[in-house]
Amino acid sequence: MPKLAIVKVRLDRDVNGYVVSCAGTKEAVVIDPGLPVEKIAEQLKGLTVRYIVATHCHPGHVAGKDDLKELVGGETALHSADAKQFLRSADRYLIDGDELDFGEFKLTVLHTPGHTPGSISFVTANHAFVGDTLLAGGIGKQTPETDLRRQMMSIGTKLLRLPLSTALYPGHGPASSLERELAQNPVFRGVGAPR
């Protein structure tokens, strides 16, 4: 059975960047390439970067994508709605259902708008990288482009359909699980377990 390695990199603005790699092939994906890129690059030694992706285009989550690409290679990817909103470019624009192959794994794209119009989550095996759509104990802070109703719809229609045992890796703060968030996150008060 292939092994997945996940390394959390603490970046400026208290952003969590992630290096997700296939232990067998040493191919990797970088999620939320903030600054400083050197901290991310340190975790990429011995790995081949296939993709550099962002859950959304707030500066803390995407500011290092071009410099990181220059350092380590890989294809950059964003959702087109955020590329337009924040005037960002990428090698590839993602939509709901896209799959990015790395090693023996696939990263599946879930469009989870609300925090920003182009917020996306990435799922591989039983791991979901959810950006600021859902945090341990809350949701990402509201900004002018946040549509709270859409964000709650995204959580309900996309994230709550994942298995309860799914590990959640947010853009800020500690990792959690869908089961723990359903039980403890105030966002879910009065919501029963989906099924």
Secondary structure as UniProt FT lines:
FT   STRAND          4..11
FT   HELIX           12..14
FT   STRAND          15..22
FT   TURN            23..25
FT   STRAND          27..31
FT   HELIX           37..42
FT   TURN            43..46
FT   STRAND          48..53
FT   HELIX           59..62
FT   TURN            63..64
FT   HELIX           65..72
FT   STRAND          75..79
FT   HELIX           80..86
FT   STRAND          92..94
FT   TURN            96..97
FT   STRAND          99..102
FT   TURN            103..104
FT   STRAND          105..111
FT   TURN            117..118
FT   STRAND          120..124
FT   TURN            125..126
FT   STRAND          127..131
FT   TURN            136..137
FT   TURN            144..145
FT   HELIX           148..157
FT   HELIX           159..161
FT   TURN            164..165
FT   STRAND          167..170
FT   STRAND          176..177
FT   HELIX           178..184
FT   HELIX           186..188
FT   TURN            189..190
//
